[in-house]
Amino acid sequence: MRIATHLRSLRPRLASRAAVFGTAFVLTVVPGRVWGQAPEIQPREKTSFQEVVRHLNQGGDAYIYMSTTEWGQMLIDRGEGLKKVFLDTARAPAARKKIEAGFRLADRIVRDLGLLEVDAFGLSSVAREPGLYHQRAILYHRPGNNKGLIWRMFGRGPAPLDELKLLPSQTVVASFFRVDFKLAWSWWKDLAAGSDFPNLEQSTVRLPQMLAGMGADLDALLASLEGPVGVVVTLDPEKSAAIPSATGRPIQVPDPAVMLVVKVKNDALYQIVQRSFAANPRVVRVDEAALKMLTIPVHSPMPITVRPTVAQANGYFFLASTDRLVRDALGVLAGTTTGLTQSDAFRKLSRDVPVRGVAFQYLDPTFIEVWSRITTAMMQARMTAGPKNAARAFGPMTIMQAAMAGKKKLAVYKVTQMEADGRVTIGNSTMSASTMAGTQLIGFPLTMLVAGTVPAFAQARTKATQGKCMSNLKRIGLGLIMYANDFDGQFPPDLKLIAPYLESLKTDVVWGCPARPNPATEAEHSDYVYLAAGLRQRDILKPSRTVIMYDKPGNHPDGTMCFLFADGHVQAVHAASLEEAVRQHRWLLPEQ
């Protein structure tokens, strides 16, 4: 009450001061309300806020609810608008028919997947201890509104995450999810049959025929695929691989390996592959009681271990880059080798994460650190390959670097469950959701700025170098013409003879192409090729089209070549050789 009375006494003085500055000022005191508390507003539109937030944790660094009810209609409206734009630009009836068919197909896919059934998205992130964040996310649908494939094709009920028992201790990436292969194939056949694209429908015929030619039946193969499928990436710290770099010093990284794993009911898939490999004499076969394996030793151009392997064991089909990775996985499964889940880091990362679900993902910070080093080396290699390559490569590489900005210590483990109202993902991460979003919000605009600026600088540098090269040839041309004027219209037999004329022009050294790392400084070692030695000007019938000197191919990394003509003018074009430039532009060469 005293505060309200004091504020009322201040109002005339505040109002008078506001009048001095020309500002309208209104102060309202609402009894019983805490300062800074938002007023309560009753929503006039029903949302799924309460249904979504019951899956989330409050009080953390991120708490997001986003209704997507209107997004479906917006997507349809945008599609119709885009279709109209394409139809307006197409005049041929056949082209318009294809456009109509393409947009009908896209609309069918969107509806079949169930994207229009997504009603809301929710996310929360809470620090459970310094450097460890518990995160939850939900893709929500209203009760009964779950006919789409995203709710039915990728697992419907929680199942044990047995594939965790296959992960070796050196695993840095693992992603497994359940797939209903029979449903996926049935949907694809219906989609292809209902489309106006014959190639799609033919694909549903060719695949069974191809498998039949290999002695296999598609229906039997689909029935053998039990559901879980995933990818595992390992980095072996005990064995290093040397990745070439632009500096000449290779980057030492842990030896990588990758493996595809499919849960199967029988060996139908393995038998198909085995028949394909049967004629290869280099195949190393393993036929043990609990393991069937085929390995093809190959020589890899990269300094990493590559031994393509397919295997069948313990109800799993493996396709791996090395047989060692398959044996490591089976060792973990048998309990004879220490696996990822036995490490203290994974135990910490899996706290309060469900032990059952339809999918799980794991990411180790080592993978991001190694991948960052490799992509940096690739970018540096492109940058040193010339401005044109730099302009092409810098944007994508820098965007990739920004995507990983601030994530070199990022570790993630999360499990997805299918609940009655949507797909719920629960996991832990060493980085908060707000920090990850912040690195993108800050890093991506900076990346786009740099990605746009650096190529511009590279192109500007290319143009400047090209201009200097053309200037060199222009000065040499002046020297040649001055010499010819003094010697009855005859060009000099040797470029060294025009040195006095170049000195009279007070020009710098002109014999080297500035695009080369070490431009030539003497006429006898010039980076330019002289074609008019000893020729007379009167023998050149079309001087404006006759080349008398040119860049050596490869002087300019961007493929430019500069040409000097008999009349003294200079021209720069993109060409791989003198012959190509002459042919494309219908130029002439002097007759010796």
QUIQUIZI-V564839 format. One record per pair of residues at least 24 apart in sequence whose C-alpha atoms are under 7 Angstrom apart, sorted by the first residue. I is the first residue (numbers start at 1). J is the second residue. If there is no record, write none. Layout:
((I | J) (I | J))
This chain:
((4 | 29) (48 | 120) (52 | 122) (52 | 140) (53 | 122) (56 | 123) (56 | 124) (56 | 136) (57 | 124) (59 | 126) (60 | 125) (60 | 126) (60 | 127) (61 | 125) (61 | 126) (61 | 434) (62 | 124) (62 | 125) (62 | 433) (62 | 434) (63 | 123) (63 | 124) (63 | 125) (64 | 122) (64 | 123) (64 | 124) (65 | 121) (65 | 122) (65 | 123) (66 | 120) (66 | 121) (66 | 122) (67 | 119) (67 | 120) (67 | 121) (68 | 118) (68 | 119) (68 | 120) (69 | 119) (69 | 120) (72 | 116) (101 | 196) (105 | 195) (112 | 148) (112 | 149) (113 | 148) (113 | 149) (113 | 150) (114 | 147) (114 | 148) (114 | 149) (114 | 150) (117 | 141) (117 | 145) (117 | 146) (125 | 432) (125 | 433) (131 | 430) (131 | 431) (132 | 428) (132 | 429) (132 | 430) (132 | 431) (133 | 428) (133 | 429) (133 | 430) (133 | 431) (133 | 432) (134 | 427) (134 | 428) (134 | 429) (135 | 426) (135 | 427) (135 | 428) (136 | 425) (136 | 426) (136 | 427) (137 | 424) (137 | 425) (137 | 426) (138 | 422) (138 | 423) (138 | 424) (138 | 425) (139 | 422) (139 | 423) (139 | 424) (140 | 421) (140 | 422) (140 | 423) (141 | 421) (141 | 422) (142 | 421) (143 | 421) (153 | 179) (153 | 180) (153 | 183) (153 | 184) (154 | 178) (154 | 179) (154 | 180) (155 | 179) (155 | 358) (156 | 418) (157 | 418) (158 | 356) (158 | 357) (158 | 358) (158 | 417) (158 | 418) (159 | 356) (159 | 357) (159 | 358) (160 | 355) (160 | 356) (160 | 357) (161 | 355) (161 | 356) (161 | 357) (165 | 332) (165 | 333) (166 | 329) (166 | 330) (166 | 332) (166 | 333) (167 | 329) (167 | 332) (167 | 339) (167 | 340) (168 | 328) (168 | 329) (168 | 332) (168 | 338) (168 | 339) (168 | 340) (169 | 338) (169 | 339) (169 | 340) (170 | 234) (170 | 235) (170 | 236) (171 | 232) (171 | 233) (171 | 234) (171 | 235) (171 | 340) (172 | 233) (172 | 234) (172 | 235) (172 | 363) (172 | 364) (172 | 366) (172 | 367) (173 | 232) (173 | 233) (173 | 234) (173 | 362) (173 | 363) (173 | 364) (174 | 231) (174 | 232) (174 | 233) (174 | 361) (174 | 362) (174 | 363) (175 | 230) (175 | 231) (175 | 232) (175 | 360) (175 | 361) (175 | 362) (176 | 228) (176 | 229) (176 | 230) (176 | 231) (176 | 359) (176 | 360) (176 | 361) (177 | 228) (177 | 229) (177 | 230) (177 | 358) (177 | 359) (177 | 360) (178 | 227) (178 | 228) (178 | 229) (178 | 358) (178 | 359) (179 | 227) (179 | 228) (180 | 227) (181 | 222) (182 | 222) (214 | 272) (216 | 272) (221 | 268) (221 | 269) (224 | 264) (224 | 265) (224 | 266) (224 | 268) (225 | 263) (225 | 264) (225 | 265) (226 | 263) (226 | 264) (226 | 265) (227 | 263) (228 | 262) (228 | 263) (229 | 261) (229 | 262) (229 | 263) (230 | 260) (230 | 261) (230 | 262) (231 | 259) (231 | 260) (231 | 261) (232 | 258) (232 | 259) (232 | 260) (233 | 257) (233 | 258) (233 | 259) (234 | 258) (241 | 303) (241 | 304) (242 | 303) (243 | 303) (245 | 377) (245 | 381) (246 | 377) (246 | 380) (246 | 381) (253 | 370) (255 | 304) (257 | 321) (257 | 322) (258 | 320) (258 | 321) (259 | 318) (259 | 319) (259 | 320) (259 | 321) (260 | 318) (260 | 319) (260 | 320) (261 | 316) (261 | 317) (261 | 318) (261 | 319) (262 | 316) (262 | 317) (262 | 318) (263 | 315) (263 | 316) (263 | 317) (264 | 315) (264 | 316) (264 | 317) (265 | 315) (266 | 315) (267 | 312) (270 | 312) (270 | 317) (290 | 314) (295 | 323) (349 | 413) (349 | 428) (349 | 429) (350 | 413) (350 | 428) (353 | 414) (353 | 415) (353 | 426) (353 | 427) (354 | 415) (357 | 415) (357 | 416) (357 | 417) (358 | 416) (358 | 417) (358 | 418) (359 | 415) (359 | 416) (360 | 414) (360 | 415) (360 | 416) (361 | 413) (361 | 414) (361 | 415) (362 | 412) (362 | 413) (362 | 414) (363 | 411) (363 | 412) (363 | 413) (364 | 410) (364 | 411) (364 | 412) (365 | 408) (365 | 409) (365 | 410) (365 | 411) (368 | 408) (369 | 408) (372 | 401) (385 | 557) (386 | 557) (386 | 558) (387 | 458) (387 | 459) (387 | 462) (387 | 558) (388 | 558) (390 | 455) (391 | 455) (391 | 458) (394 | 451) (395 | 451) (398 | 447) (398 | 451) (399 | 444) (399 | 447) (402 | 443) (402 | 444) (402 | 447) (403 | 440) (405 | 439) (405 | 443) (406 | 439) (465 | 514) (465 | 515) (468 | 514) (469 | 513) (469 | 514) (470 | 562) (470 | 570) (472 | 510) (473 | 564) (473 | 570) (474 | 568) (474 | 569) (474 | 570) (477 | 564) (477 | 568) (478 | 568) (489 | 536) (489 | 537) (490 | 534) (490 | 535) (490 | 536) (490 | 537) (491 | 532) (491 | 533) (491 | 534) (491 | 535) (491 | 536) (492 | 533) (492 | 534) (493 | 533) (493 | 534) (494 | 533) (495 | 523) (496 | 523) (513 | 555) (515 | 555) (515 | 556) (516 | 555) (527 | 551) (527 | 552) (528 | 552) (532 | 590) (540 | 590) (543 | 567) (545 | 587) (545 | 588) (546 | 587) (546 | 588) (546 | 589) (546 | 590) (547 | 588) (547 | 589) (548 | 590) (553 | 577))
